[in-house]
């Protein structure tokens, strides 16, 4: 974190020729279980991880916004609060910022301009929510610099809307909520309908190991949006508001009235909601073998019913699952079509699993895997600007 802080400050000063007034952070996340349940009003169980997006910022006296992307060769986007805010024609990263600023301006038309430098170490395109962390940290910078009194849920909703409207991914609320509201040392059981949540402790004997398959994720947004439409279709055919509103037992009695593919998608979501609630209990009780089963079932359901895994990810999950047995759990995490695997494993198995993956992953992949051993951190906050 220290080196990130000095990097973002140095680049701010070099480009804007003065020192930034304030500094903010928002973390990435890993989802332990509850995949594609958030936009079905369901339950998720993510935790924020020790990888961050940072923003160094100063308010301006005029209505100009200048944004410096340190991780993109210091590209700069500048625009004006008195003109229409449209998507940027070249810089994809800029749209996350523009989307958030546009929504903030809608609610607070009198805010002034701002200079921002962004820098982060959340792996991008890996399913660890680097974009949500970006949206949330930008919203937080405005919130604090202009005393907007936005709650963590407000910050999350602004981030989600920005992504829905400006980037075109119809994502749910999980990623932004955990980045905005996470509690240190805890995962979070979030009800995505009411946005209420409970902190959940991860049993002391388990490490969180994330394995990045480094599979380039293609067609993610379009496949994601298709899944979302299929879920909405299922809910409407079942005559319910959202897939959250039916139990698995009731669903199995009426699933025949749905086209096969739609029933398959719905079954994943409905069963995943139940698994997520059970996982909260398993974690609270320290019941690792139950946790292990639930994560395995979650992965099979994503692979067979929701069809969002890829062979490399299935390979990694099988490899780790065979090694750990019921001493821990492993599954794909995030939106799917590549990305990462999350494993909750005894501390003394971490090195062995890294070695195992390094030894065998070459059988299915030309690129090596990356590993992040993480711990649960707190959500977005203001930091000391010049430590
Ligand atoms: C992405 C989305 C989230 C969620 C997950 C799948 O991360 O941004 O809203 O739907 O996929 O669980």
Boltz pocket constraint, residues with backbone or C-beta under 6 A from the ligand:
constraints:
  - pocket:
      binder: B
      contacts: [[A, 31], [A, 34], [A, 35], [A, 36], [A, 37], [A, 38], [A, 39], [A, 127], [A, 171], [A, 172], [A, 173], [A, 174], [A, 175], [A, 334], [A, 335], [A, 336]]
      max_distance: 6.0
